[in-house]
Amino acid sequence: MLLFKSDWRSYPSAIVDTQTTNETFIRIVDVYRQMGIANRFWPLALIQPELQGVDPHGPDLTLDQKIKIAYECRYNIWYFLREVVRIPPVAGPVPRKYECNRGNLAMVWSFLNNVDFALIQPRQTGKSVAADCLMVWILYIAASNTRINMVTKDDSLRRANVERLKKIRNLLPKFLLSTTKADSDNQYELTCKALVNVYGTNVAQSSEAAANNLGRGLTAPVSQFDEGPFISFIGTTLPAELAAATAAREEAEQYGRPYGNLFTTTAGKKDDRDGGYMYKFITDGSTWNEIYYDAANKVELYTILKNNRKGKKNIINGTFSHRQLGKTDEWLYNAIVDANSMGDAANRDFFNVWTSGTQSSPLTPELNAKVRDSGKDPVYNTLSKDMYLVRWYVPEEELRQLVKEGCPFIMGLDTSEAVGRDAISMNIINARTAEVIGTGDYNETNLIRFANFLGDTLVEYPNITMIPEKKSTGQMIVDSLLITLPRKNIDPFQRIFNRIVQNPDERPDDYREIKKPMHTRSPEIYDRLKRFFGFNTTSDSRTVLFTTVLQEMAKRAGDVVNDANLITEILGLVVKNERIDHTASGHDDAVIAWLLGGWLMMFGKNLSHYGIPTGTVMSDVKRQGVVADPVKQNEDKYQAELLEKIEGIVEQLKRRDLSEFAIVKMEHSLRAAVAKLTDDQNDVVNIDSLIESTREDRRVASTPARRGLGTIHRGFGAGDGYRTIM
C-alpha cells in the first residue's frame, strides 16, 4: 500500500495521476503542498499507468482492463476511492464521486497504518459515509477471512448504517463483486462468502453485564464504534472489545490483513457516564497533524505518536472543524439554521465542543465563543531528533524574524510523570501579543531526554523565558537544565523563572551573585538555589491562576488561543464545589501551561533580567471591537517613545564610570519621564525602587570580578519598579 514516501520504490511504474476527473483529490494534494508536506502525492497514486483516463464504470471495458482495475482496487485504496466508489444521491438520480477532505483521508491513512482513529466532525460533513466506503473496500475488495464489527447506539442507526453500505456496494462495477445469493444481505449482517468476510452489527446494551458480554464477543480485527459518546455503558463494552480482539489483530498483522478500530462521532457530553468516558479516551490520544505523513515509516510514525500524546493508548484524535473540511462559515450558519439547533446541542453537533451539561463554565458564553472561534491549524511544525513535536501557529519565516528581533516569548510548562496517566504540556506565547504561537503535548517519555529537548529549544530560541510548574517531575527537569544550560554558556537564571529574580529584596546577596558573569560564580550555586526555580502550585496560587489570570487571558487573548487541544481544555473547565477544575474525564495540562505564561506576563517582576524589555508585555494585544482613534494612536505612539527613553536612561544609569553630577542629572530626567506615563500602559512605577536597582547594578559592575566582563540587560521589567496591572 502506498502510504509513505519510501513506498513508491515498491511500485516503480506508479505515477501521480494529475488527469483524474475527481477534482477533490487534486485539491487535497495542493492543500498538502501549501502545508509543506513532502509526502503528499499518494492520494493521486496510480500503480498501473495504463489505467489513466480509463473509466472503471465504462460499458466497453475489456477483460484485461477489468482485471487491471480489480488489481488496482485491491492494492491501491486511493484509486478505489478516487475513481471507483460512488456515493448514493440524497436527492436526484445521479450518484456522486467520493469527496475527499483532510478528515476522511487522515482516517483512512491512519487505519491502513493500523493506528486507531477517532473522526470527529460537524454533522452533515460525511464522516459516516467515509467510514462506510472504507468498510466496503475491506469487506468486498481487500480482505479475506476477516470479520468487521460495527457497534452503534440503537437499532435505527444500525439499520441506517447497513443500508448505506448496501447502496455503496451496489454502485460498484459488477465485475468487482464476488457475492452470491448465499450471502447475508439483511439489516444486521452482510457477508462476502467468496472472500470469507463478515460485517456484523451490534447495538448498545441496557446493563453493565450485557455490555461486558457484548465487548467480550467482539473478537474481530476490525471494529467501528459509531456515536460512541451515546452508546450506553461504552466504558464497559470498549475495554472488553479491545482485550478480546487482541489475538485477532495479531493474526491479521501476521498475514498482512487490515486491522484496527475506528471511532466516528460528533462531540458528546463530558459530564455523563458514556460521554465522559469517550471524551477522555479520545482526547488522551495524539492530535492529528499532517506532519505524520512525512514519517519515514510505520516505526517512526509510532514513535512520534507515542511521544506526543496525553495517555497510554496509540489513538489519533482527528477532530476537524468545518473550515478544515473546506466548508464556509455561511455553510455552517445555514446548516445550524436548517437543523434548528441551538445552545449546547449546536456546540456539540456543529462546533465539535464537548459540553458539560449542568456544570457551569467559569467563563461567560461570549468568552467561550471567543476562545472556540480562535482555533486554527498549525502553519509550521518542528520535530526534534527524539521525535518531539512542536505545533507552531506562525509561519516559519515570521517565527525566525521574531526571534531575530528579540521578540520575547514565554514558555509555560505543566509537568507530569509522563508515564501514561498525565501529560507534559508546553505552551509558547508571544509576550507582545499574548498569542499562543507554539504548543506540544508529551507522554511516555524519558524525562532526561525530554529535558535535553527543552535545553535544545532554549538554545535555538534565545528569546524564550520558561516558567515550569514546580510539581511532580518539574524539579527533575529543572535539575537537568541546570546542568546542561551552563555547559552551553546559557544562564539558567536568565532563562528560567525563579524567585531570586522575582523577589530580589528577599535574598539580596543571592541576587547580586546571579547578576555576576557565569564564570565568576561558585559551581555549587545551582545546587544551593535550585529550589527557587519554577512556579510553586499552592491552593492560593492555583486560585490566582484559575480566577484572575484565566479571566484576563480570556478577555485579552481569547481570540488568539489557536491550539485545538488548549481550546478543548479551556471550554472543558467547570465550576464544581466552588472551585474551577476540569471534569472528571478531562484534562487541564494545556490550560495550566497557558495560565503560567499569563501569570508571568501579569505578575512577573524584574522581567528585564530575562531579557524582556519594558512595555513590551501585551503591548500589541488587539483591542477587540474598538474603532481606531487617531488621538489614541498618537498617545500610544508617544507612550511607546517615552518607554524607550526611560529604558535608555536606565541602561545609562547602570554604567560604573558615571560622575556624581551625571547620575543626579539622569535620575532627575528619569523621574520626569516616569511621571509622564499613563495608566493605559498598565504599569505602576515605583521610581525609588527603579533608581535603587540601577545603583545596585553600578555597585555590582564596580567589583573586580565584574569589570570589563559585564553585559547590559535589555530593558527593565516589573522588578525594576514596574508592576503589571490587568
C-alpha angles and dihedrals in degrees: 000000000000105000109125130042091250091057091075088074089067090059105044093172095050119118138193104252103218090162095069115130091219098095094185089072092050090051095048092054089053090050089054089049091055089049091055096246111159095192096058108121101077094094087065096043118138115182094192110045091195088073092063108121093008113130107224088203094050118128096225103053116146122230089250091054091049091052091049092048091050090050092047092050092049096052102026115050090177090065090046092053096038101046111011113037118085124195116224111248118252089208128005132028103276121090117222131234118248109276108213122204138166092274103051095041091049089052095050094043092049093046091052087054087054093246116140110242134199113202113198117178138151116273118274094030097106106251093141093047090051091054091045092056090051091050092049089053092051095044101044106020120020113029137061131196089007133139123207120199123200121191123188138164103262146000096263092058090045092055092045091051095050091046091055091051091051093051093048091047092049091054093058119101106274093233089066094059125081098182124132137190088269091068120100111252106167136117094276109037141026125192140188101197093179088066094031091239127147132191109199129182134210137180136213118283127230097225136044092238092052090046090054092049090050092052094047089054095054096092097154129125091226124049134168124196111197119199091356096177088063098047110106113242092002087154088066100037098047100052089046090051094048090053096042094050097051095098092044092053092047091052091047090053091049092055098038097249126143117271139164145087130276126198116194118181151123117249117283140195116296096202100057125081100254100032091047092053094050093043092058093039092055101036091049087068132085114283111243114257127172089225085081087075089067095058110124093233144330093287092056091044090055091049091052092049092046094053096043107051138086102229139034102262123091099236132132121226102217103185113164128184124215090259092053088053093052097258122136128232088247090057090051093049092050092046091053092047093047090050091047086226124161144160119004092352091059091046091054099040101040110016100042090236117153103219130212102218112206095004112096127229119237088227127070118253088252093055092045090052090048091053093043094052093049093074118122141155123272107259095199134023132196124199119196125219088261092051099256109153126214117192110212123199097196124066117264093247092051091046092053091047092052089051091048091051091050093241104176117246124191121208116203113197125194106195131207142163088269092216100122102279096082138007138234108237125198125195125182118198130191099233092209097056101019086230120150103239103166137024141172139175120204137186144153090038143134106256095212090053089047091050088052088053089053090049091052089049092053089050094049093046106039091177094066121107111194124213110186124189109249099230140093108355095353092105092050091053091047091048090055092049091049087062101040102039097058088049086059090048091251119136110228090203089062096045106035123057111250137171094236089068093035094055108020093164091063094059106019095163092054090045091053090049096052090050089063120091112280095243092058095056127096110259091231093063093094093053092045096048102030092106090067095064121098138021114297111224112216132153089263097047091045089052090054091049095050097040117029098021095041094050095046094044090050091049097044103030106018090111093058101047088110101167117104094212093050092046091051091052094047091050088047095060114113138182111241127164088357090298129108112233143134120273119268089261097043144077136232100184094111091042092055091049089052094046092049089059090047091050092053091050091050104035106017114123131204090017092166088075087068091047095257107141122225117268095015097100107104089341092137099040109141116246101224116221095002117130113227111261115203091208091051091046091054090048091050090050091050092049091050091051089048091053090051089051092050091048091052092051091049091052090050091049091057091066115109096210097067121124119234090249092053091049093052091047094049093046089052090051090048092053091049093050094046090051089061095058115110130220088245087080087064090226128121113198126211096200095189091055090047093052092045088054091056091048090053090051090053091050091051091045090053095059115103093243091055102046113113093357105075128111126208115238116229115249130332133262143194094305090056088066099292125114118183114231117198 
